[in-house]
Amino acid sequence: MKKIFFFCFFIIFFSYFHDSYAQGRAFLRDRIKEWGECKNVAMTSAGGVALYQKNGYADLNVPSAMAKRLKELNEAGELIDDVQLTENGKWLILWGNNGINWFGLPSDLEAVLKKLNAKNAVINSVTFNDKNEWIVITSDEIEYSSEENHERIAKGMEEYGALWAAHLTEDGLVLCYENGYQYFGNVPDALRKRLAETKLDVFRIKFLSTGAYFFADHDGNYAYFF
């Protein structure tokens, strides 16, 4: 009886999770098809945010405070440049020249962001996960939470030039340089293959370990799989 109950519970849970993921993936895909363009996304298994033009966006199953801030920025006509969102609800929005809003970030990352904001540094990329790992990239400096990533980035810059973007999941990392990429941990094979083939100078990159990905260049040309 217990085995039957456990099996039924597993089937129900798996079906719910799969449907939730499919819904979130379909939402992002459909918005991009509707717009015919997209400059950036943030993805979770259940939803996320997609950005287009100066401050257009669509969101599904994101924290209410994040949704509220996106709406405020849109209505104020502010540039919405980048969005980050984790499965546990940590989030960040980069907007304007150096505007930043966030929730749930580790204290050391918050301190770095406040320092950069105070000196009007333009942040190109922020990535973090629910393990409190993070990387921040500006045009002049790179900050990171671990010596391991420091060593990876230093080696990558020697081989590929300037670091333009990075994306962390719970178990994977992609580093995008001026002339190449580095992959660590669980990075989908389809993304590796697509990056090897693309002619885009990738400046934005997001992915899920389950296979979905998005990347774009400075001009908003993009590729994705949801």
C-alpha positions in Angstrom: 0.0 0.0 0.0 2.8 2.4 0.9 4.6 1.6 -2.4 1.4 2.4 -4.3 0.8 5.6 -2.4 4.4 6.7 -3.0 4.2 5.9 -6.7 1.0 7.9 -7.1 2.5 10.8 -5.3 5.5 10.7 -7.5 3.5 10.7 -10.7 1.3 13.7 -9.5 4.4 15.7 -8.3 6.3 15.0 -11.6 3.3 15.9 -13.7 2.8 19.2 -11.8 6.5 20.1 -12.0 6.6 19.3 -15.7 3.5 21.3 -16.5 4.8 24.2 -14.4 8.1 24.2 -16.2 6.4 23.8 -19.6 4.1 26.7 -18.8 7.0 29.0 -17.9 9.0 28.0 -20.9 6.0 28.5 -23.3 5.3 31.9 -21.8 8.7 33.3 -22.6 8.7 31.6 -26.0 5.3 33.1 -26.9 6.2 36.6 -25.8 9.3 36.6 -27.9 7.4 35.3 -31.0 4.7 38.0 -30.4 7.2 40.8 -30.2 9.6 39.5 -32.9 12.5 40.7 -30.7 14.0 40.2 -27.3 17.0 41.7 -25.6 17.2 39.8 -22.3 15.4 37.3 -20.1 15.4 35.8 -16.6 14.2 32.2 -16.3 13.1 29.9 -13.6 11.3 26.5 -13.9 7.9 28.1 -13.4 8.3 31.4 -15.3 10.4 34.5 -15.5 10.8 37.8 -17.3 11.4 38.8 -20.9 12.6 42.3 -22.0 12.3 44.1 -25.3 13.0 47.6 -26.7 13.8 50.3 -24.1 11.6 49.1 -21.2 9.0 46.7 -22.5 8.6 43.5 -20.5 6.4 40.5 -19.7 6.5 38.5 -16.5 5.1 35.3 -15.1 5.3 33.8 -11.6 7.9 36.3 -10.3 8.0 37.8 -6.8 5.4 40.5 -6.3 8.1 43.1 -5.3 10.0 42.4 -8.6 6.8 42.7 -10.6 5.9 45.9 -8.9 9.3 47.5 -9.6 9.3 46.4 -13.3 5.9 48.1 -13.6 7.1 51.3 -12.0 10.2 51.4 -14.3 8.1 50.8 -17.3 5.6 53.5 -16.5 8.4 56.0 -15.7 10.0 55.4 -19.1 13.3 54.1 -17.6 15.6 51.8 -19.5 15.3 48.2 -18.1 18.6 46.6 -19.0 19.0 43.3 -17.2 17.0 41.0 -14.9 18.1 38.1 -12.7 15.9 35.7 -10.8 16.6 32.5 -8.9 14.3 29.5 -8.1 14.2 30.7 -4.4 13.1 34.2 -5.3 16.3 36.2 -5.2 16.1 38.9 -7.8 17.8 41.9 -9.3 17.0 44.6 -11.9 19.6 46.8 -13.6 18.1 50.0 -15.0 19.0 53.4 -16.3 22.7 54.3 -16.3 23.5 52.6 -13.0 20.2 52.0 -11.2 19.9 48.7 -9.2 17.1 47.1 -7.3 17.4 43.7 -5.6 16.0 41.4 -3.0 17.5 38.5 -1.0 21.2 38.8 -2.1 24.1 37.8 0.1 25.5 40.7 2.2 28.9 40.6 0.4 27.3 41.0 -3.0 25.1 43.8 -1.7 28.2 45.6 -0.4 29.8 45.4 -3.9 26.7 46.6 -5.7 26.4 49.6 -3.3 30.1 50.4 -3.8 29.8 50.3 -7.5 26.6 52.3 -7.5 28.1 55.0 -5.3 30.9 55.6 -7.7 28.5 55.6 -10.7 30.1 52.5 -12.3 28.1 51.1 -15.2 27.5 47.4 -14.4 27.4 45.2 -17.5 26.5 41.8 -15.9 25.5 40.5 -12.5 24.9 36.8 -11.9 24.2 34.8 -8.7 22.6 31.6 -7.5 20.9 30.2 -4.4 24.2 29.0 -3.1 25.4 32.6 -2.6 27.9 32.4 -5.4 28.1 35.5 -7.6 30.0 37.4 -10.3 29.8 41.2 -11.1 31.3 42.6 -14.3 31.8 46.3 -15.2 33.8 47.8 -18.0 36.7 48.5 -15.5 36.6 45.7 -13.0 35.3 42.2 -12.1 34.2 41.1 -8.6 33.5 37.5 -7.5 32.5 35.5 -4.5 35.2 32.8 -4.7 38.9 32.4 -5.4 38.0 29.5 -7.8 36.1 31.8 -10.1 38.9 34.4 -9.8 41.3 31.9 -11.2 38.9 30.7 -13.9 38.3 34.3 -15.1 42.0 35.2 -15.0 42.9 32.2 -17.1 40.0 32.9 -19.5 41.0 36.5 -20.0 44.5 35.5 -20.9 43.1 33.2 -23.6 40.0 34.9 -24.8 40.3 38.6 -24.0 37.8 40.8 -22.0 35.0 39.2 -20.0 31.7 40.5 -21.2 29.1 38.3 -19.4 28.5 35.4 -17.1 25.7 33.2 -15.9 25.5 31.0 -12.8 23.0 28.3 -12.0 23.1 26.0 -9.0 25.5 23.6 -10.7 26.7 25.4 -13.9 28.6 28.4 -15.1 29.2 30.0 -18.5 31.7 32.8 -19.0 31.4 34.8 -22.2 34.6 36.6 -23.4 35.4 38.9 -26.3 36.7 35.9 -28.3 35.4 32.7 -26.7 33.7 30.9 -23.9 34.4 28.8 -20.8 32.0 26.2 -19.4 32.0 24.7 -15.9 29.7 22.1 -14.4 26.2 21.3 -15.8 25.9 23.4 -19.0 23.5 22.0 -21.6 25.2 20.5 -24.6 22.7 22.2 -26.9 23.9 25.6 -25.6 27.6 24.7 -26.0 26.9 23.7 -29.6 24.8 26.8 -30.4 27.5 29.1 -29.0 30.1 27.3 -31.0 28.1 28.0 -34.2 26.8 31.5 -33.6 28.2 34.6 -35.3 26.8 36.8 -32.5 29.2 38.7 -30.2 27.4 37.4 -27.1 26.8 40.1 -24.4 23.8 38.5 -22.6 23.4 34.9 -21.6 21.0 32.9 -19.5 20.3 29.2 -19.2 18.7 26.5 -17.1 20.4 23.2 -16.4 17.3 21.5 -17.7 18.2 22.8 -21.2 16.5 26.2 -21.9 18.8 29.0 -22.9 18.9 32.6 -24.3 21.7 34.8 -25.5 22.0 38.1 -27.3 24.5 40.6 -28.6 24.8 44.4 -27.9 22.3 45.1 -30.7 19.5 42.8 -29.5 20.1 40.0 -32.0 19.4 36.8 -30.2 19.0 33.0 -30.1 17.0 30.9 -27.7 15.6 27.5 -26.9 12.7 27.2 -24.5 
